[in-house]
Amino acid sequence: QVQLVESGGGLVQPGGSLRLSCAASGTIFRPNTMGWYRQAPGKQRELVSAITSSGSTNYADSVKGRFAISRDIAKNTVYLQMNSLKPEDTAVYYCNARGTFIQFDYWGQGTQVTVSS
């Protein structure tokens, strides 16, 4: 069974930076897409950014130019560098791994990101 373990969340002031990491244990079949979602209180979970095993990326409009996703295929790890953080970025951030041809959909337990002065 694959497990996704997130780390790197915390409290940061507006304008600050955080780097989230998500390490996957077990075999993640390729091709696949790994991504970050977030859910703020009272809101639906939304896609923040995703990256395919071939390196293609996409971002939510609200984070373009501020966040950067990357991955280390060999380590089965995906990262989210978050810069110029805003209070509206406050949410629980979840890591996701999804198969392209072989069906699987794994989620991490979530990590809290709070942007506040």
FENVEN-V823745 format. One record per backbone hydrogen bond with DSSP energy under -1.0 kcal/mol. NH is the residue of the N-H (numbers start at 1). CO is the residue of the C=O. Records with the same first field share a line. If there is no record, write none. Layout:
BEGIN
NH=CO, CO
END
This chain:
BEGIN
3=25
5=23
7=21
12=114
15=85
16=13
18=82
20=80
21=7
22=78
23=5
24=76
25=3
33=98
34=51
35=96
36=49
37=94
38=46
39=92
43=40
46=38
48=36
49=36
50=58
51=34
52=56
53=32
55=52
58=50
60=48
63=60
66=63
67=63
68=81
70=79
72=77
76=73
77=72
78=22
79=70
80=20
81=68
82=18
83=66
85=16
89=86
90=87
91=113
92=39
93=111
94=37
96=35
97=106
98=33
99=104
100=31
106=97
108=95
111=93
113=91
114=10
116=12
END
